[in-house]
Amino acid sequence: MRIVLKQIFPLGRLHATPWRINPFDDPYGEWPPSPWRLVRGVVARWYQWWREDPDRANGCLDPLIDALCKSSYAFHLPLHTQRGAPVRQYFPVEFGWNPKEKKRAALRSYSKSLAQDNYICLPPDADGAVWWFLEGDQWNEALAEALNECLKRMTYFGRAEAFTRIGVEMDATKAPAANCALMERRIAGSVPVLAPESTARREDIERVTDDPESVKRSVPPGARLLYATRPPRPVARAAGTGRRTYRETNLIQFAIGWNVPPEARAIVRLTAKFRGAVLKEMLCKLTGDPQITWSKAPPKVREVVAEMAGKDAQGKPLKGHRHTEYLVWCEDGEPVRLVAWRNGRPFDDNEQAALLKAARRQFSWAAAGNRVDVWKVRLVPLDRAVPLPPGFDGAPAAVWQSVTPYVPPRHHLRGGKPRLGESIENQIRRELSFREFADTEEVTVEQVGSPEWVAVHLPRHQRSETAFIGDRRGYWLRLRFPAPVGGPIRLGHSSSFGLGLFRPVS
């Protein structure tokens, strides 16, 4: 017999954390809903029904558990769903002295624990209904009616904020076709779903989560892991709007908003994350796959994004400085603007749209840890009327000074001793000559500040935590040219990611 359930979340949110999963490690929450959670919820509501109407409820619980555990499960999940922004809040844990050493200023109060609540957003009406399809030989009309009595008393599903209405759909013809089935084996793109074992007993279902037999198990007694592939979300398209046409430009500016100003050592981390978000937007638009990455993209798609990625379809760096550079402008030592700039072809409409869409995200410049969410920046696109940063307007100057630290591309020390051929002056003159500046042998280089450790951009196979802590020394310099030259001037290691940027000095 087939049982069809219709479940609606009137507040438009499903809060549910998978079994033994730290919510800080799983930002998506449980989706699709877990049959194990359903069975436990039905059993809990049976006790409420039994208290209200013991004559009708008596003798129904064990057959209900048997039917629910031996059923197969499938779903029709609403297509228009998305992950909500995580909610973090402090909960009281235990009452005692704070601090525990009971010093003079100690008070008796509750200690706190930070919790994170992840949830799925879905339409609050019938468009957001979750349809359950249960198939099993144990079902009959009496059991279906008993199941409905339990479901009518179910007010939440998962966390208490997940207010729900669920019941047996008597007219199964109203149900849509299933678009999500549970599978025994895991395939690419599938997610684990906790379901009851066919042999689960009543004591397994009623076991509390901190029971000694449950707390150290990856799967609770009486349950098993199945797998489901979520249905793809439809592509969102604006109705009745024509294609937007952008003005040609080689430079787009974004104001950097922050609560904690990014440090100079974190500049590359910030620009690299923004570049990755831009590429993600372009690849997703070109392929229609939200999970696409550069390494998985077809060669033709890689070629389209080559000037934004800085490498061709084979992963080799582009020649001729045709790639997009992501630079950071600082004032009083604090980053205030992020600049996307390209020396070659102007940004086309798709590239500009990807830059603006990527800027809607927040980017953390911190290393992994508790402060990742605090140390975030927002990027706000600036109007074309905002003046360009000095050095980007083409005005020539004879003296240029560091805006961000310069990192020599080659080691200028060996065993703590200078390498005369690889001195900072020689490396700068060599690079200026490579960039077709004139009279580079007459350029003088002066150090104007104390060196500091900064992170540099590394290929993926070379990355490590030390890349953020700081693995190269950056220098603050002043360059004097024999005659005024135009900018922008950016030199050294990771100069396409914000380091080694210079400004004109009047």
HUVEN-V44452 format. One record per backbone hydrogen bond with DSSP energy under -1.0 kcal/mol. NH is the residue of the N-H (numbers start at 1). CO is the residue of the C=O. Records with the same first field share a line. If there is no record, write none. Layout:
# HUVEN-V44452
NH->CO, CO
This chain:
# HUVEN-V44452
3->134
5->132
6->167
7->130
8->165
12->9
14->120
21->18
25->22
30->16
36->194
38->34
39->35
40->36
41->37
42->38
43->39
44->40
45->41
46->42
47->43
49->45
50->46
51->47
52->48
53->49
57->53
58->54
60->57
64->60
65->61
66->62
67->63
68->64
69->65
70->66
72->135
74->133
75->180
76->131
81->79
82->121
84->119
87->117
89->115
91->113
93->111
96->109
98->107
102->99
106->103
107->98
109->96
111->94
113->91
115->89
117->87
120->14
121->82
122->12
128->125
129->126
130->7
131->76
132->5
133->74
134->3
135->72
136->1
144->140
145->141
146->142
147->143
148->144
149->145
150->146
151->147
152->148
154->151
157->162
159->15
162->159
163->161
164->155
165->8
167->6
169->4
174->171
175->172
179->75
180->75
182->73
183->227
190->187
191->228
193->226
195->224
197->222
200->197
205->201
206->202
211->208
214->211
215->211
217->214
223->220
224->195
226->193
227->183
228->191
252->340
254->338
255->380
256->336
257->378
266->263
267->264
270->266
271->267
272->268
273->269
274->270
275->271
276->272
277->273
278->274
279->275
280->276
281->277
282->278
283->279
284->280
285->281
286->282
287->283
288->284
292->289
297->293
302->298
303->299
304->300
305->301
309->305
310->306
312->316
315->312
318->310
324->307
325->341
326->496
327->339
329->337
331->334
334->331
336->329
337->329
338->254
339->327
340->252
341->325
342->250
347->249
352->348
353->349
354->350
355->351
356->352
357->353
358->354
359->355
360->357
361->358
363->377
365->375
372->369
375->371
376->374
377->363
378->257
380->255
382->253
386->383
392->389
397->485
400->479
401->503
402->477
403->501
404->501
406->475
414->417
417->414
419->412
422->419
423->420
427->423
428->424
429->425
430->426
431->427
432->428
433->429
434->430
435->431
436->433
437->432
442->439
443->440
444->480
446->478
448->476
452->474
454->472
455->265
462->459
463->460
467->464
468->465
469->465
470->466
472->454
474->452
475->406
478->446
479->400
480->444
481->398
485->397
491->500
493->407
495->492
497->494
499->494
500->405
502->489
503->401
505->399
